[in-house]
């Protein structure tokens, strides 16, 4: 597959200048020494579970003996956690994490995990978290000085240090930008509620960042207390950092928490293993450590391709140690019974192709945003960063003492990179079967067992060709002298301003109507088809804020003729890399699609079209878009359980939040319990690649939900 996908003429231009840089501009090198991951003992420490990781009860009643606290405080703190085995003799690791009031009051010297808390909330019962950034100042932080913050990319930059590149050469000219540690100022962060149906103000996007004590804030900062309506279906969600240009490092430092939304009025059709004894989140991440046991964001894991442009950004961080629930290669003792595991890929860039040995298989029951119709037996699950799958694993037939290992065969970068290391990143964790001590009854979920309590509405049914909007959008990689400079969506940088019919004034503040950084302007209540054309060499897990979607299919296409046509249009129209699509965005092409790209339907290999995998056939907010394929998804800007047919159309227009979800949404009708068109300082939502190194360097676009359908021509 062709790696350089657009702007070949510009790539040559960059080569001419970036090969004549001054050696004084080369960045400092890291002084940490790598602790080889294969030297870390495996399966000698137990998996952190509830009790090790705090559970917050945001439901309306007492649960597991925990009082109801729908209003709760989350503190971002620096502390020590025992990630590596004690037997290794390196001591605890300095990390960042989210702590509850109880966690802060307890003040243990070393915590068993950096992850958490896990919030359990109930549908239709809003939660009101208050987030506070209490991380220490950079010059006294044990963590920030180890993070290679790259100030040359588009980032929050709370102190305004100028690391802008030279307009001719593209190289950074401020020597401070290439010095380690590069930045010890106040640390910005935003908290994104991943997978949630939530208003723009409380989504926690990249412009909602805030520093310690809210001394500096982004234009999308709503204040410290958020409102989560919890109006959607039962699902496994999570919350994590999303500050502009620094997400990869804040997540890497340890900030991530779980969010389990339950719906007692619509429980799954099959009895499920009990939480928390046999219903256990498994948050899988890769990390590297130095020889003192501290986190090591190893730039040499995937060396900087253009260090004179971006001195400390790498295309994908590749860790050599696997961490589950905050512990390297743990063991979990399991009874001979069924368990429910909530799988979450919390890695920066690593994909996993998971399976179990000893003949044990997965029974998939849920995707990112809710249950499958029926349970699906599968030997493996491929999971990209940000994705969640819920699986049943049955240990009932295994003898006490049997040891089962979860394995990984995914290449990195995925899908065509290096194989995982033997007895290293090819191994996730171990399960040891022990005697049944809980006394709780077993469950009997099998392949085909009905699971979903409500219909899975096929939202593409509500799409009307020629009336509703189809978008054809590209995933691109911009190449410099040594490799990738940045990655972009639809050849458009994150903050790129484009002439777009229908976009509102003030995005960003001060911009005029029709000129804004949003090109995707879906109407509330509308259904659209997005056709994502991946013309890079790697797979990308694409995540949409606010809405979940359904995968329709993936189809290979004849890449060479399409790319030749695409590049010719870019050159002919004088469009530079990152400066927008080759044609006007709102102009329909011969396929009837907007997005500004040449038509692709005639070049699809229809005979190789693939439906989503059986365990993907549910609501998704993050899905893998493979190279050389067009991935089609159906998206509707309405609650998941709003009907598609069989009910009257919703009224248009209407005040926000006044329509019942029993009507069929259409363009302009809002059935959310909040107004998704109400911006905060011109800030709405985003969609992006969930490889955090890509997201931080331009592979993200703003989008705004509108009261009417976007004009096209």
Buried (B, 14 or more C-beta within 10 A) or exposed (E): EEEBBBBBEBBEBBEEBBEEBEEEBEBEEBEBEBBEBBEBEBBBBBBBBBEBBBBBBBBEEEBEEBEBBBEBBBBBBBBBBBBBBEEBEBEBBBBBBBBBEBBEEEEEEEBBBBBBBBBBBBBBBBBBBEBBBEBBEBEEBBBBBBBBBBBBBBBBBBEEEEBEBBEEBBBBBBEEBBEBBBBBBBBBBBBBBBBBBBBBBBBBBBBBBBBBEEEBBBBBBBBBEBBBBBBBBBBBBBBBBBBBBBBBBBBBBBBBBBBBBBBEEBEBBBEBBEBBBBBBBBBBBBBBBBEEBBBBBBBEBBEBBBBBBBBBBBBBBBBBBBBBBBBBBBBBEBBBBBBBBBBBBBBBBBBBBBBBEEEBBBBBBBBBBBBBBBBBBBEBBBBBBBBBBBBBBBBEEBEEEBEBBBBBEBBBBBBEBEEBBEEBBBBBBBBBBBEBEEEEEBBEBBEEBBBBBBEBBEBBEBBEEEEBBBBBBBBBBBBBBBBBBBBBBBBBBBBBBBEBBBBBEBBBEEBEEBEBBBBBBBBBBBBBBBBBBBBBBBBBBBBBBBBBBBBBBBBBBEBEEBBEBBBEBBBEBEBBBBBBBBBBBBBBBEBBBBBBBBBBBEBBEEEEBEEBBBBBBBBBBBBBBBBBBBBBBBBBBBBBBBBBEEEEEBEBEBEBEEBEBEBBBBBBBBBBBBBBBEBBBBBBBBBBBBBBBBBBBBBBBBBBBBBBBBEBE
